[in-house]
Amino acid sequence: GLVEFSQRLAGLSPRGDDPFCEAPDGLFWNQWHCEQFFLCANGNGCLMTCDAGTHFHPTLKVCVWPFQTSCQPRTDSYPPSWPPLRLCSEIQGGSGSGSGSGHGSQ
């Protein structure tokens, strides 16, 4: 479930500081795409997408019909300093190895 997944996400690094996480834990709208949002746990975030035809409501923290929220997506690009976006589906699936080696750690 979502709780176990959040724990896995939280364990990706000791204390993440993903810039798209407005707080260490919670759900946050992706300001560039109305239908996307970030799931953040311990400062580690990953990208989720609402069901087709729905938009993420930044206050209610749920996916709603577009007329239920006034989405004005940003038109600029992601800041180049931001890390590449992780998809929650990639983390949720897991490799099955159980090693938890953490990618790209020096």
DALIN-V212445 format. One line per field, one symbol per residue. psi: psi as a letter, one per 30 degrees, with the letter a starting at -180 (. if undefined). burial: + if it has 9 or more other C-alpha atoms within 8 Angstrom, else -. A space follows every 10 residues. Layout:
psi: ???
burial: ???
This chain:
psi: aeeeeeeeef gelejlhkff jflekakkkj ffjegllkkk khfkllklkl lkgllkjfef hlklkeffkj killfalkkf fklkkkkeee eeelffegeh fjkgk.
burial: ----+++-++ -+---+-+-- +--+++++++ ---+++++++ ++++++++-+ ---++++--- +-++++--+- ---------- -----+++-- +--------- ------
